[in-house]
Amino acid sequence: MLRRKARRAPQAGTAAGGADPLDAAQEDRVRAVLALGGVPHADLSDGVQQVRLKLLERAAGGREAPRDVSAWAAVVASNLAMDWHRARRRQERLGERLAVLWREAGDEDGAEARATSLAVAQGLGELPAAQRQVVVLRFYADLPVRAIAEELGIPEGTVKSRLHTAVRLLRARLHEGEVV
C-alpha cells in the first residue's frame, strides 16, 4: 500500500504544479521498451516526449492518473514502437510504388504515364483543399481512413465522403480530358 501511494504522489503535483510526469527511472524504462521495440537510438527522445505528452493529456482531460505510471508508460512506449514500424513499412511501400511508376514511365508507355500523372496532378490542384488533403493522405501517404480522421480531427464518415467526392471529380475530369 505504501508503494502505491509513493507512485501516485508525484502525479498529484504534476497536474497542478506542472512537474515532469515521468521520473528518471520511468524515463529509462520507456527508453528501454522503445529500444527493444526496434526504434532507432536517434528517435528514443521523441518517444519519451510522446509518452510524457500522453500522460499530460490524460491529466488535462481530468482522467485519473494510472495506478502504476511506470507500467502504463511501458505499454504506451510499446504501442509507439509498433506505430513506428507501421509507419516505416508504409513509407517503404510508398517508395516501392513510386519506383514501379518511375520504371513504367521509362518504358514505351512512358509518355502516356507522364501524361496521366500530369493530368492527375492538375486534377488534384483543382480540387478544394479539404478534398485534396484527404486524397493525398489516403493514396500518396497510404494512411487508412481512421488515421486520416485522427490526423485531421474529423469524423471517419467525413473522410470517406470527401474521398468519394474527390475521386468522382478526378475521374470525371480525367474522362473529360480523354486521359483515361
N, C-alpha and C positions, 0 to 999 in steps of 0.2 A: 504494500500500500504506500509506503514512504517513497518507493521508487517511482510510482506512477505520479505522485504529487510533484516530485522533483522534475519530472519531464514536462509536466504541464505548466509549472511556474514560469519558465521563460516565455511561454506563449501568451500568458495573460498580459505581460508587459509589451509584447510585440504589437498587438492590435492598437493599444493606446499610445505606447511610447515610441513606436517606430523602430525598435531594436531589430537586429538581424534575426530572422526567423529560424535560421539554422546555426547551430554551434559548430565548432571546428570538427568534432568527431562525426557529426551528421554530414557535414560537407565532405569529409574524407570518404564516408560510406557511399555517398551519392557519386563521387568521382570513381570509386572502385566499381560500382554497379555499371556505370556508363562505360568504363574501360573494358570490363568483362563482356559487355554487350557489343563490343566491337567499334565503339565510337572513337575516332582518332583523337590523339592527345590534344591537338590544337582546338578541338571542339568541346573539351570537357568543361572549361569555364562557362561556356554558353549554356551547357546542360545544367550546371549548378544554378546559374541565374534563372533558368526556366523553372526549376523546382522551387526556388525562392519565390518567384512571381506567382506560381500556382498556390503556394501557401498563403501569400499575402492576399491574393484574390479571394481565397476561401474566407479569410478573416474579414476582409472588406465586405463580403457578401453576407456577413452575420452568421455564418455557419460555425459550428463548434470546432475547436481545434481537434486534430486527430488524437486518439488515445496514445499512440506511440508515433511521435513525429519521425523518428528515425526509420521505422518500418514503412510508414506512409511515403516518406521521401524516396526510399529504395524502390518501392513499387512504381512511383511516378518516374523515377530515373530509368527503370526497366522499360516502361512504356515509351519514353523518349528515345531510347536506344532502338527499339523496334521501329518507331516512326522514322528515325534517321536512315535505317536500312531500306525501308519502303521508299523514301524519297530518293535515295541513291539508285534503287532499281528503276524507279520512274524515269529518272534522268538518263540512265543507260538505255532504256527502251526508246526514249525520245531521240537520243543520239543515233541509235540503230536505224530508226525510221528515217531520220534526216539523211543518213549515209545511203540508204537504199534509194531515196528520192534523188539524191545527188548523182548516184551511179546511173539511174534511169535517165536523168537529164543529159548524160553524156552519150547515150545510145542514139539509135536512128530517130527515135521519137523525142529526142531532146528538145527540139523546137516546140513540139506540141506540149510537152511537160512544162516548159518555161512559159508558154502562153497560158496554160491553165493556172500555173502558180501566180502569174501576173494578174489574171482575171480574179482569182480568189482574193489576192491582196487588195485589189481595187474594191471588190465587193465588201470586204471587211472594213475598209476605210469609209464606206458609205453607210455602214450600219450605225445605229445610235450607240453611244458609248457603253451603256449598260449591257446591250446585247453583244457587242464586240468583246467586252470584258469576259463574259461567261464562255463565249466561243473559244477565245484564246486559252482560258484556263482549262477548258474541257479537252479540246482537241490538240493544242500545242504543248501545254504543260502536263496533259494526261491526268488531270485531277478528277476524282469521282465527284458526282453531284453533291454528296454530303460534305466533302472537303471544300468545295466551292462555296456552298451555303455558309459554312463556318467562317471561311476566309472573308467573305463579303458581308457577313452578318445579316443574311436574308434567309427566308424560308426555302426549303428544298423545292417546294412547288413553284416558287418564283424562278428559281434557277432553271427548272425543267421547262417552264413556259417561255422564258427568254431564249433558251436553246432552240426550242421548237420553232419559234417565230424567226429567229435569226437564220437557222438552216433553211427554212422555207423561203425566206427572202433571198439568201445566197443562191439557192438552187434556181429560183426564178430568174435572177439576174444572169446567171451563167447560161441558162437556156435562151434568154433574150439575146445575148451576145453570141449565140451559137458556138459557145466554147465547148459545151458538152452535148 
